[in-house]
Amino acid sequence: SGYINTSSEDIKPAMKDKVVLYDFWTYSCINCIRTLPYLKAWNEKYSDKGLLIIGVHSPEFQFEKDINNVKMAVTKYGLKYPVVLDNDHKTWDAFGNKYWPAEYLTDSLGHIRHTHFGEGEYDETEKVIQQILDERNQRLGLNINADQSLVNIKEHQFSNQQTPEIYFGYNLAFGRSFIGNSEGFQPDKTVRYSLPSELHRDHFYLEGQWQSTQDSMNLVSQSGKIVLPYFAKDVHIVASNKADLQITLDGNPIDHNDAGADVQNDIVHVSENRLYNIVSSSTAGAHTLTIVAQPGFQIYTFTFG
């Protein structure tokens, strides 16, 4: 559907006799974002040794199909390798893929030699890269040896109690749309929600008038709230449309020690369609997050770390 850092004419010749790492990602996915430092390091370390990384951008949400949004993300994260837009998931389907992120590593003859789904196991993937690069260079009679050291980047640590990713749309394909209000989802309708007296962890609760779509909730009334009891260290949202959000944690304006990178004086300015870091605490713990939103605010997911 589009090409970044390459072109339709250049991509296939660039793949000839290369070890290719296909990275299936989408730019608002926090799990994908956390793999990018490794991909960037491998690209810098091995691109002149025969490795070609191709980012296959397979969108989860409609706004991620806009090539200008993807270009901004590629620039923001400093990606130098080719990125191709897989807006209709044709490449995703051809690989039989089901995950973000997902890595498929092929040797220089095009055979898939290694796969990994999700974050982690970076050392294992890099060792396979080194192995099949050496095979490739021997096959081609090239006197090139891959550096046998491993990229050392501090990995994200997960808590066993961590709240799982939560989706706001009524399309329950992922089974993680944990709305706690008794009004529930009413597809494509505008509903007035009221906060119940009892809140349960790992569920979100709405106040105000919200319209549900397949993949999001849109605030229609002049004011509205989202309340979320959770357990995690970091909290992110995927959001769109221009709006200012007021953030409180455990009933108080969020302190600078807990405020995420996108919070300024307990306010988040939503101006782009992307992932926003709301909470970044020093340790994981149980808290209640409240977001007070403006009309037009659109939210897709909560993700955690």
C-alpha positions as CSV (number, residue, x, y, z in Angstrom):
1,S,0.0,0.0,0.0
2,G,3.0,2.3,0.3
3,Y,6.8,2.4,0.8
4,I,9.0,4.3,3.2
5,N,12.8,4.3,3.0
6,T,12.5,2.3,-0.3
7,S,10.3,2.1,-3.4
8,S,8.3,-0.6,-5.3
9,E,11.2,-0.7,-7.8
10,D,14.0,-1.0,-5.3
11,I,12.6,-3.4,-2.7
12,K,12.8,-6.7,-4.6
13,P,16.4,-6.2,-6.0
14,A,17.5,-5.2,-2.5
15,M,16.3,-8.6,-1.2
16,K,18.4,-10.7,-3.6
17,D,20.9,-12.9,-1.8
18,K,20.1,-11.2,1.5
19,V,19.2,-12.6,4.9
20,V,15.8,-10.9,5.5
21,L,14.2,-10.1,8.8
22,Y,10.5,-9.4,8.3
23,D,9.2,-7.4,11.3
24,F,5.4,-7.2,11.5
25,W,4.5,-4.2,13.5
26,T,2.1,-1.3,13.8
27,Y,3.1,2.1,15.1
28,S,0.7,2.5,18.1
29,C,1.5,-0.9,19.6
30,I,3.7,-0.6,22.7
31,N,5.0,-4.1,22.3
32,C,6.2,-3.3,18.8
33,I,7.7,0.0,20.0
34,R,9.8,-1.8,22.6
35,T,11.3,-4.1,20.0
36,L,12.5,-1.2,17.8
37,P,15.8,-0.5,19.6
38,Y,16.9,-4.1,18.9
39,L,15.9,-3.8,15.2
40,K,17.8,-0.5,14.8
41,A,20.9,-2.0,16.5
42,W,20.8,-5.1,14.3
43,N,20.3,-3.0,11.2
44,E,23.4,-0.9,12.1
45,K,25.5,-3.9,13.0
46,Y,24.6,-6.3,10.2
47,S,23.3,-4.4,7.2
48,D,26.7,-4.4,5.6
49,K,27.1,-8.1,6.4
50,G,24.1,-9.2,4.3
51,L,21.1,-8.5,6.6
52,L,18.1,-6.7,5.3
53,I,15.3,-5.7,7.8
54,I,11.9,-5.0,6.3
55,G,9.3,-3.5,8.6
56,V,5.9,-4.8,7.5
57,H,3.5,-2.2,8.9
58,S,0.2,-4.1,9.3
59,P,-2.3,-1.6,10.9
60,E,-4.6,-2.5,13.8
61,F,-6.7,0.7,13.6
62,Q,-8.0,2.7,10.6
63,F,-5.8,5.8,11.3
64,E,-2.7,3.6,11.1
65,K,-3.3,3.1,7.3
66,D,-2.4,6.8,6.7
67,I,1.1,6.8,5.2
68,N,1.8,10.2,6.6
69,N,1.1,8.9,10.2
70,V,3.4,6.0,9.5
71,K,6.1,8.3,8.1
72,M,5.9,10.4,11.3
73,A,6.4,7.3,13.4
74,V,9.4,6.1,11.3
75,T,11.0,9.5,11.7
76,K,10.2,9.7,15.4
77,Y,11.8,6.3,16.1
78,G,14.7,6.8,13.7
79,L,14.1,3.8,11.5
80,K,16.5,3.6,8.6
81,Y,15.5,0.3,7.1
82,P,12.7,-0.2,4.5
83,V,9.1,-0.1,5.7
84,V,6.2,-1.3,3.6
85,L,2.6,-0.6,4.3
86,D,0.5,-3.8,4.5
87,N,-2.9,-1.9,4.8
88,D,-5.0,-4.8,3.6
89,H,-3.0,-7.4,5.6
90,K,-2.2,-9.3,2.4
91,T,1.4,-9.9,3.5
92,W,0.2,-10.7,7.0
93,D,-2.1,-13.3,5.6
94,A,0.5,-14.7,3.3
95,F,2.7,-15.4,6.3
96,G,-0.2,-16.8,8.3
97,N,0.7,-14.2,10.9
98,K,-1.5,-13.5,14.0
99,Y,0.7,-11.3,16.2
100,W,2.2,-7.8,16.8
101,P,5.1,-7.8,16.8
102,A,6.3,-10.9,14.9
103,E,9.7,-11.6,13.4
104,Y,10.3,-14.0,10.5
105,L,13.9,-14.6,9.6
106,T,14.7,-16.0,6.2
107,D,18.1,-17.2,4.8
108,S,19.6,-15.9,1.6
109,L,17.6,-18.6,-0.4
110,G,14.3,-17.3,1.0
111,H,13.6,-20.2,3.5
112,I,12.1,-19.2,6.9
113,R,14.7,-20.3,9.5
114,H,13.4,-18.6,12.6
115,T,10.3,-17.0,14.0
116,H,9.5,-15.1,17.2
117,F,6.2,-13.6,18.3
118,G,6.0,-10.8,20.9
119,E,8.8,-9.3,22.8
120,G,11.9,-11.0,24.3
121,E,14.4,-13.7,23.3
122,Y,16.5,-11.2,21.5
123,D,19.7,-13.1,22.1
124,E,18.3,-16.2,20.5
125,T,17.1,-14.3,17.4
126,E,20.5,-12.5,17.0
127,K,22.4,-15.8,17.3
128,V,20.3,-17.2,14.4
129,I,21.0,-14.0,12.4
130,Q,24.7,-14.5,12.9
131,Q,24.5,-18.2,11.9
132,I,22.6,-17.7,8.7
133,L,24.7,-14.6,7.7
134,D,27.8,-16.8,7.9
135,E,26.1,-19.5,5.8
136,R,25.1,-16.8,3.3
137,N,28.6,-15.4,3.0
138,Q,30.2,-18.8,2.7
139,R,27.7,-19.7,-0.1
140,L,28.5,-16.5,-2.0
141,G,32.3,-16.9,-1.4
142,L,32.5,-13.7,0.6
143,N,35.2,-13.3,3.2
144,I,32.8,-11.6,5.8
145,N,32.3,-12.9,9.3
146,A,29.4,-11.7,11.5
147,D,30.4,-10.1,14.8
148,Q,29.7,-12.8,17.4
149,S,29.0,-10.4,20.2
150,L,25.3,-9.7,21.1
151,V,23.4,-6.4,21.3
152,N,23.0,-5.5,25.0
153,I,19.9,-3.4,25.6
154,K,18.0,-3.4,28.9
155,E,14.8,-5.4,28.4
156,H,11.4,-4.4,29.7
157,Q,10.4,-6.3,32.8
158,F,6.9,-7.6,33.2
159,S,4.9,-8.2,36.4
160,N,2.9,-11.4,36.7
161,Q,0.0,-9.4,38.1
162,Q,0.0,-6.8,35.3
163,T,-3.3,-5.8,33.9
164,P,-3.7,-7.2,30.3
165,E,-4.3,-4.9,27.3
166,I,-7.8,-3.6,27.2
167,Y,-9.7,-2.7,24.0
168,F,-12.5,-0.1,23.8
169,G,-14.3,-1.2,20.7
170,Y,-17.3,-3.6,20.6
171,N,-15.5,-5.9,18.2
172,L,-14.5,-8.5,20.7
173,A,-12.2,-10.5,18.4
174,F,-9.4,-10.1,21.0
175,G,-11.7,-10.8,24.0
176,R,-10.2,-7.9,26.0
177,S,-12.9,-5.2,26.0
178,F,-13.5,-5.2,29.7
179,I,-16.1,-2.5,30.2
180,G,-17.4,-2.5,33.7
181,N,-20.5,-0.3,33.3
182,S,-23.9,-2.1,33.5
183,E,-24.9,-0.3,30.3
184,G,-22.3,-2.3,28.4
185,F,-21.5,-1.9,24.7
186,Q,-24.4,-0.8,22.4
187,P,-22.8,-1.0,18.9
188,D,-22.7,2.4,17.1
189,K,-25.1,4.0,19.6
190,T,-24.6,6.9,21.9
191,V,-25.2,5.9,25.5
192,R,-25.2,7.8,28.8
193,Y,-22.9,6.0,31.2
194,S,-22.9,6.3,35.0
195,L,-20.2,5.2,37.4
196,P,-21.2,2.3,39.6
197,S,-20.5,2.3,43.4
198,E,-18.1,-0.6,43.2
199,L,-15.2,-0.8,40.8
200,H,-13.2,-3.9,39.9
201,R,-9.6,-4.1,38.8
202,D,-8.7,-4.6,35.2
203,H,-12.1,-3.1,34.0
204,F,-12.7,0.4,32.7
205,Y,-15.7,2.5,33.6
206,L,-17.2,5.4,31.7
207,E,-19.1,8.5,32.8
208,G,-20.9,10.8,30.3
209,Q,-22.3,10.2,26.8
210,W,-20.1,8.0,24.7
211,Q,-20.5,6.5,21.3
212,S,-19.1,3.0,20.6
213,T,-17.5,1.9,17.3
214,Q,-15.9,-1.4,16.4
215,D,-12.5,-0.3,17.7
216,S,-13.0,2.8,19.9
217,M,-15.2,4.9,22.2
218,N,-15.9,8.6,21.3
219,L,-16.9,11.2,23.9
220,V,-20.1,13.0,22.8
221,S,-21.1,15.0,25.9
222,Q,-19.4,18.2,27.1
223,S,-17.5,16.3,29.7
224,G,-16.7,12.6,30.4
225,K,-14.6,10.3,32.5
226,I,-12.8,7.1,32.2
227,V,-11.9,5.3,35.4
228,L,-9.5,2.4,35.5
229,P,-8.4,0.3,38.5
230,Y,-5.2,-1.4,37.3
231,F,-1.9,-3.1,38.4
232,A,1.2,-2.0,36.4
233,K,4.2,0.2,36.3
234,D,3.3,2.1,33.0
235,V,0.0,2.9,31.4
236,H,-0.4,4.0,27.8
237,I,-3.5,4.8,25.7
238,V,-4.0,4.8,22.0
239,A,-6.0,7.9,21.2
240,S,-7.0,10.3,18.4
241,N,-8.7,13.7,17.7
242,K,-7.6,16.9,19.4
243,A,-8.4,17.0,23.1
244,D,-6.9,17.9,26.4
245,L,-7.1,15.2,29.1
246,Q,-6.8,15.8,32.9
247,I,-5.1,12.9,34.7
248,T,-5.6,11.9,38.3
249,L,-4.1,8.9,40.1
250,D,-5.7,7.5,43.2
251,G,-7.9,10.6,43.5
252,N,-5.2,13.2,43.2
253,P,-3.6,15.1,40.3
254,I,-0.9,12.9,39.0
255,D,2.5,13.6,40.6
256,H,5.5,14.2,38.5
257,N,7.1,11.0,39.9
258,D,4.3,9.0,38.3
259,A,3.5,11.1,35.2
260,G,4.2,9.6,31.8
261,A,6.2,11.2,29.1
262,D,3.1,12.8,27.5
263,V,1.8,14.4,30.7
264,Q,2.5,18.1,31.4
265,N,1.2,19.5,34.7
266,D,-1.4,16.6,34.9
267,I,-2.6,17.4,31.4
268,V,-2.2,15.3,28.2
269,H,-2.5,17.2,24.9
270,V,-3.9,14.8,22.3
271,S,-2.9,16.2,19.0
272,E,-1.9,13.1,16.9
273,N,-3.3,9.7,16.3
274,R,-0.9,7.6,18.3
275,L,0.1,6.0,21.6
276,Y,0.4,8.3,24.6
277,N,2.3,7.5,27.8
278,I,0.1,8.4,30.7
279,V,1.7,6.8,33.8
280,S,5.3,5.9,34.3
281,S,5.8,4.9,38.0
282,S,9.1,3.6,39.5
283,T,7.5,0.3,40.4
284,A,4.4,-1.7,39.5
285,G,1.5,-1.4,41.8
286,A,-2.3,-1.2,42.2
287,H,-3.8,2.2,41.4
288,T,-6.9,3.9,40.1
289,L,-6.4,6.1,37.0
290,T,-9.0,8.7,36.1
291,I,-9.1,10.5,32.8
292,V,-11.3,13.6,32.4
293,A,-11.8,14.2,28.7
294,Q,-13.2,16.8,26.3
295,P,-15.8,16.3,23.6
296,G,-14.5,14.5,20.5
297,F,-11.9,12.5,22.4
298,Q,-11.5,9.0,20.9
299,I,-9.8,6.2,22.7
300,Y,-8.9,2.8,21.4
301,T,-6.9,0.8,24.0
302,F,-5.2,0.8,27.3
303,T,-1.8,-1.0,27.3
304,F,0.5,-1.6,30.2
305,G,4.1,-2.2,31.2
